[in-house]
Amino acid sequence: MAYADPQSVTYNAVPISLPRVETGKNESKYTSSDGLVSLSASSTYGRRVRRVLRLDHAKVTSDPYIPAQNQKVSMSVYMVFDVPVVGYTLTEAMYGYSALKGQMTASSDLLITKLLGGES
């Protein structure tokens, strides 16, 4: 079952509509009209179950080596759930997610700010 179409994300206080552009076996992709923002969700099954939610963002910026030229750059942020086929319930997986989310957002996202600054 796929997510609602379209999806919406808010990037730098700007809401962006992401209509579904791809649907495959156990995966969907949603992309902005300019192609610069996309959201994808996928699941893979094997000895373990891996579920991924990924946001990709791209922009055009000046080339630091040739300032008169522009280049497209991109970044990705994603969350992976890697669980055994049996042994964890959906509720128990949500406990892990809630614990990590709480840690990441505590003190105004201080942990993530430090991580992006290279601390560990």
C-alpha positions as CSV (number, residue, x, y, z in Angstrom):
1,M,0.0,0.0,0.0
2,A,1.4,3.4,-1.0
3,Y,1.4,6.6,0.9
4,A,-1.1,9.4,0.1
5,D,-0.5,11.1,-3.2
6,P,0.8,13.8,-3.2
7,Q,3.2,13.9,-0.2
8,S,4.3,17.2,1.2
9,V,7.5,18.3,3.0
10,T,8.5,21.6,4.4
11,Y,12.0,22.6,3.6
12,N,13.3,25.9,5.1
13,A,9.8,26.9,6.0
14,V,8.5,26.3,2.5
15,P,6.0,23.6,1.9
16,I,6.7,21.5,-1.2
17,S,4.2,19.2,-2.9
18,L,5.6,15.9,-4.0
19,P,3.4,13.9,-6.4
20,R,4.0,10.2,-6.8
21,V,6.2,9.6,-9.9
22,E,7.2,6.0,-9.5
23,T,5.7,2.9,-7.9
24,G,7.5,-0.4,-8.0
25,K,7.6,-3.6,-6.0
26,N,7.9,-2.5,-2.4
27,E,8.9,1.1,-3.3
28,S,7.5,4.5,-4.2
29,K,9.0,7.8,-5.2
30,Y,7.5,11.3,-4.9
31,T,9.2,14.3,-6.6
32,S,8.7,18.0,-6.8
33,S,7.7,19.7,-10.1
34,D,11.2,21.1,-10.5
35,G,12.8,17.8,-9.8
36,L,15.0,19.2,-7.0
37,V,13.2,17.5,-4.0
38,S,12.2,13.8,-3.8
39,L,11.0,11.5,-1.1
40,S,11.3,7.7,-1.5
41,A,10.1,4.8,0.6
42,S,11.2,1.2,0.1
43,S,11.3,-2.2,1.8
44,T,13.6,-5.1,1.1
45,Y,13.2,-8.6,2.4
46,G,15.7,-11.3,3.0
47,R,17.3,-12.6,6.1
48,R,16.4,-9.2,7.6
49,V,13.8,-6.6,6.7
50,R,15.2,-3.3,5.7
51,R,12.9,-0.2,5.4
52,V,14.2,3.1,4.2
53,L,12.6,6.6,4.1
54,R,14.8,9.0,2.2
55,L,14.6,12.7,1.3
56,D,16.9,14.0,-1.5
57,H,17.4,17.8,-2.0
58,A,19.3,19.5,-4.8
59,K,20.1,23.1,-5.7
60,V,22.1,25.1,-8.1
61,T,25.0,27.1,-6.6
62,S,28.1,28.8,-7.8
63,D,31.1,26.6,-8.4
64,P,33.7,27.5,-5.6
65,Y,36.5,26.9,-8.1
66,I,35.0,28.8,-11.1
67,P,32.6,31.4,-9.5
68,A,31.3,32.5,-12.9
69,Q,29.8,29.0,-13.4
70,N,27.0,27.3,-11.5
71,Q,26.7,23.6,-10.6
72,K,24.0,21.4,-9.3
73,V,24.7,19.9,-5.8
74,S,22.6,17.6,-3.7
75,M,22.3,16.1,-0.3
76,S,20.3,13.2,1.2
77,V,18.8,12.5,4.6
78,Y,17.4,9.0,5.4
79,M,16.3,6.7,8.1
80,V,16.8,3.0,8.0
81,F,15.0,0.4,10.0
82,D,16.9,-2.9,9.9
83,V,15.1,-5.6,11.8
84,P,15.1,-9.4,11.9
85,V,12.3,-11.2,10.1
86,V,10.9,-12.4,13.5
87,G,11.5,-11.2,17.0
88,Y,10.4,-7.5,17.0
89,T,6.9,-6.3,16.8
90,L,5.9,-3.1,15.0
91,T,5.3,-1.6,18.5
92,E,8.9,-2.5,19.6
93,A,10.3,-1.0,16.4
94,M,8.4,2.2,17.1
95,Y,10.0,2.3,20.6
96,G,13.4,2.4,18.9
97,Y,12.3,5.1,16.6
98,S,10.8,7.2,19.4
99,A,13.9,6.8,21.5
100,L,16.1,8.0,18.6
101,K,13.8,10.8,17.6
102,G,13.7,12.0,21.2
103,Q,17.5,12.0,21.4
104,M,17.9,13.8,18.0
105,T,15.4,16.6,18.8
106,A,16.3,17.2,22.5
107,S,17.8,20.6,23.3
108,S,16.7,22.1,20.0
109,D,18.4,19.5,17.8
110,L,21.8,20.0,19.6
111,L,22.9,16.3,18.9
112,I,22.3,16.7,15.1
113,T,24.0,20.1,15.1
114,K,27.0,18.5,16.7
115,L,26.9,15.5,14.4
116,L,26.8,17.8,11.3
117,G,29.7,19.7,12.8
118,G,31.8,16.5,12.9
119,E,31.4,15.5,16.6
120,S,30.8,11.9,17.7
